[in-house]
């Protein structure tokens, strides 16, 4: 496990990165092929 101080700084950063990547994927897939993007879910 990560020690206390690093853990509290690390988790929100990772959450923000994952949220940003997911948002970009949704935007790009939505612009490119909306039907296929919804069908693959």
KOLVO-596020 format. One record per atom (N, C-alpha, C, O): residue number from 1; x, y, z; residue in one letter; atom name. Coordinates in Angstrom, 3 decimals. Layout:
residues N
{NUM,{X,Y,Z},a,CA}
...
END
This chain:
residues 41
{1,{0.843,-1.213,0.000},x,N}
{1,{0.000,0.000,0.000},x,CA}
{1,{0.871,1.254,0.000},x,C}
{1,{2.020,1.226,0.441},x,O}
{2,{0.317,2.339,-0.494},x,N}
{2,{1.039,3.607,-0.500},x,CA}
{2,{0.859,4.270,0.861},x,C}
{2,{-0.220,4.200,1.449},x,O}
{3,{1.919,4.919,1.367},x,N}
{3,{1.831,5.569,2.667},x,CA}
{3,{0.867,6.749,2.617},x,C}
{3,{0.591,7.291,1.547},x,O}
{4,{0.354,7.144,3.788},x,N}
{4,{-0.757,8.084,3.909},x,CA}
{4,{-0.689,9.324,3.036},x,C}
{4,{-1.605,9.577,2.254},x,O}
{5,{0.395,10.114,3.158},x,N}
{5,{0.462,11.393,2.451},x,CA}
{5,{0.366,11.235,0.946},x,C}
{5,{-0.387,11.949,0.284},x,O}
{6,{1.139,10.286,0.403},x,N}
{6,{1.111,10.071,-1.043},x,CA}
{6,{-0.234,9.531,-1.489},x,C}
{6,{-0.729,9.888,-2.558},x,O}
{7,{-0.824,8.672,-0.674},x,N}
{7,{-2.102,8.070,-1.045},x,CA}
{7,{-3.188,9.112,-1.272},x,C}
{7,{-3.948,9.035,-2.237},x,O}
{8,{-3.251,10.096,-0.362},x,N}
{8,{-4.312,11.105,-0.485},x,CA}
{8,{-4.089,12.005,-1.695},x,C}
{8,{-5.052,12.525,-2.259},x,O}
{9,{-2.833,12.197,-2.105},x,N}
{9,{-2.567,13.016,-3.291},x,CA}
{9,{-2.704,12.189,-4.569},x,C}
{9,{-3.054,12.718,-5.625},x,O}
{10,{-2.427,10.899,-4.465},x,N}
{10,{-2.368,10.029,-5.652},x,CA}
{10,{-3.753,9.671,-6.164},x,C}
{10,{-3.988,9.665,-7.372},x,O}
{11,{-4.673,9.372,-5.248},x,N}
{11,{-6.005,8.902,-5.652},x,CA}
{11,{-6.774,9.948,-6.464},x,C}
{11,{-7.290,9.607,-7.528},x,O}
{12,{-6.878,11.217,-6.011},x,N}
{12,{-7.617,12.199,-6.815},x,CA}
{12,{-6.971,12.473,-8.161},x,C}
{12,{-7.670,12.721,-9.144},x,O}
{13,{-5.639,12.431,-8.221},x,N}
{13,{-4.949,12.648,-9.499},x,CA}
{13,{-5.294,11.531,-10.473},x,C}
{13,{-5.612,11.793,-11.633},x,O}
{14,{-5.231,10.286,-10.007},x,N}
{14,{-5.581,9.163,-10.877},x,CA}
{14,{-7.046,9.246,-11.296},x,C}
{14,{-7.374,8.970,-12.450},x,O}
{15,{-7.920,9.620,-10.380},x,N}
{15,{-9.338,9.755,-10.712},x,CA}
{15,{-9.565,10.812,-11.781},x,C}
{15,{-10.370,10.619,-12.691},x,O}
{16,{-8.850,11.936,-11.668},x,N}
{16,{-9.001,13.009,-12.654},x,CA}
{16,{-8.491,12.568,-14.020},x,C}
{16,{-9.108,12.872,-15.041},x,O}
{17,{-7.358,11.849,-14.045},x,N}
{17,{-6.799,11.375,-15.317},x,CA}
{17,{-7.758,10.383,-15.969},x,C}
{17,{-8.033,10.475,-17.165},x,O}
{18,{-8.265,9.434,-15.181},x,N}
{18,{-9.181,8.428,-15.731},x,CA}
{18,{-10.450,9.102,-16.254},x,C}
{18,{-10.944,8.755,-17.327},x,O}
{19,{-10.978,10.070,-15.490},x,N}
{19,{-12.188,10.777,-15.924},x,CA}
{19,{-11.928,11.544,-17.212},x,C}
{19,{-12.773,11.557,-18.108},x,O}
{20,{-10.763,12.184,-17.314},x,N}
{20,{-10.429,12.931,-18.527},x,CA}
{20,{-10.305,12.031,-19.734},x,C}
{20,{-10.809,12.356,-20.809},x,O}
{21,{-9.632,10.896,-19.566},x,N}
{21,{-9.478,9.955,-20.680},x,CA}
{21,{-10.837,9.406,-21.101},x,C}
{21,{-11.133,9.308,-22.292},x,O}
{22,{-11.658,9.049,-20.121},x,N}
{22,{-12.989,8.519,-20.440},x,CA}
{22,{-13.826,9.555,-21.181},x,C}
{22,{-14.537,9.224,-22.130},x,O}
{23,{-13.740,10.815,-20.741},x,N}
{23,{-14.503,11.880,-21.396},x,CA}
{23,{-14.046,12.064,-22.836},x,C}
{23,{-14.869,12.229,-23.736},x,O}
{24,{-12.726,12.037,-23.054},x,N}
{24,{-12.208,12.167,-24.419},x,CA}
{24,{-12.674,11.011,-25.290},x,C}
{24,{-13.060,11.215,-26.441},x,O}
{25,{-12.642,9.799,-24.745},x,N}
{25,{-13.088,8.637,-25.525},x,CA}
{25,{-14.557,8.768,-25.899},x,C}
{25,{-14.940,8.467,-27.030},x,O}
{26,{-15.382,9.214,-24.956},x,N}
{26,{-16.813,9.380,-25.237},x,CA}
{26,{-17.029,10.441,-26.305},x,C}
{26,{-17.838,10.260,-27.215},x,O}
{27,{-16.299,11.556,-26.191},x,N}
{27,{-16.469,12.636,-27.173},x,CA}
{27,{-16.041,12.187,-28.563},x,C}
{27,{-16.758,12.408,-29.539},x,O}
{28,{-14.867,11.555,-28.654},x,N}
{28,{-14.364,11.148,-29.973},x,CA}
{28,{-15.237,10.063,-30.590},x,C}
{28,{-15.553,10.126,-31.778},x,O}
{29,{-15.628,9.072,-29.799},x,N}
{29,{-16.459,7.992,-30.343},x,CA}
{29,{-17.845,8.523,-30.694},x,C}
{29,{-18.451,8.072,-31.666},x,O}
{30,{-18.353,9.478,-29.911},x,N}
{30,{-19.661,10.058,-30.189},x,CA}
{30,{-19.658,10.854,-31.483},x,C}
{30,{-20.637,10.831,-32.229},x,O}
{31,{-18.555,11.565,-31.758},x,N}
{31,{-18.471,12.346,-32.992},x,CA}
{31,{-18.279,11.450,-34.201},x,C}
{31,{-18.837,11.701,-35.269},x,O}
{32,{-17.480,10.393,-34.022},x,N}
{32,{-17.133,9.547,-35.168},x,CA}
{32,{-18.314,8.667,-35.579},x,C}
{32,{-18.837,8.799,-36.686},x,O}
{33,{-18.733,7.761,-34.673},x,N}
{33,{-19.814,6.825,-35.008},x,CA}
{33,{-20.746,6.685,-33.814},x,C}
{33,{-20.540,5.796,-32.988},x,O}
{34,{-21.757,7.525,-33.694},x,N}
{34,{-22.644,7.441,-32.524},x,CA}
{34,{-23.379,6.114,-32.430},x,C}
{34,{-23.517,5.563,-31.338},x,O}
{35,{-23.857,5.590,-33.563},x,N}
{35,{-24.625,4.340,-33.504},x,CA}
{35,{-23.752,3.185,-33.028},x,C}
{35,{-24.157,2.410,-32.162},x,O}
{36,{-22.546,3.071,-33.600},x,N}
{36,{-21.667,1.961,-33.212},x,CA}
{36,{-21.233,2.100,-31.759},x,C}
{36,{-21.131,1.102,-31.046},x,O}
{37,{-20.981,3.318,-31.317},x,N}
{37,{-20.535,3.523,-29.940},x,CA}
{37,{-21.606,3.056,-28.960},x,C}
{37,{-21.296,2.419,-27.953},x,O}
{38,{-22.880,3.375,-29.258},x,N}
{38,{-23.950,2.940,-28.358},x,CA}
{38,{-24.195,1.442,-28.478},x,C}
{38,{-24.550,0.796,-27.492},x,O}
{39,{-24.010,0.878,-29.669},x,N}
{39,{-24.265,-0.548,-29.874},x,CA}
{39,{-23.234,-1.393,-29.133},x,C}
{39,{-23.551,-2.490,-28.672},x,O}
{40,{-21.998,-0.894,-29.014},x,N}
{40,{-20.937,-1.678,-28.381},x,CA}
{40,{-21.057,-1.693,-26.863},x,C}
{40,{-20.406,-2.509,-26.210},x,O}
{41,{-21.871,-0.813,-26.284},x,N}
{41,{-21.968,-0.770,-24.823},x,CA}
{41,{-22.703,-1.986,-24.297},x,C}
{41,{-22.881,-2.125,-23.087},x,O}
END
